[in-house]
Amino acid sequence: MNLAKRVLAILISGQFDNRSAADEARLRDEKLRLLTNQESAIGANLIEKPQQVSRQEFFLSPHSTHSNEWFYHAESIDQTQSRTIRYVVAEDGVFKSIDGGQYEPVAGDELDGFISLTKRYYQHVAAKLYHVSPTTIANN
């Protein structure tokens, strides 16, 4: 049985009492990984994929050291190149780091595009994955 089915079976069965703290932590981590992968797939579909890109991801990091850290990752068709852009939303602006480089401020059209993309991400993830109206989230 694959891990996703095992996690679902445990959640459905309600057999939580017999697990150790380590088992609980592993289950929580696996559930978070599965949800992040699903969110990433939704986020990737919101971005037009360049012709030379075989796979791309866009997601809000659940393990961030910052409160609002986003990732865009793309791999080339021949899998010889990849690019990861980390966006950090801070009180004084949005900053990006490309492939681990220095953080630079995001401005102009790029900032407008990022803001639009994150809004669409929240709307699509809320509706498609969590079956919650995005307005419900915004009002809480």
Secondary structure, DSSP 8 states (H G I E B T S, - for coil): --HHHHHHHHHHHT--TT--HHHHHHHHHHHHHHHHHHHHHHHHHTS---TTEEEEEEEE-TT-SSSSEEEEEEEETTSS-EEEEEEEEETTEEEEEETT---EE--HHHHHHHHHHHHHHHHHHHHHTS---HHHHHT-
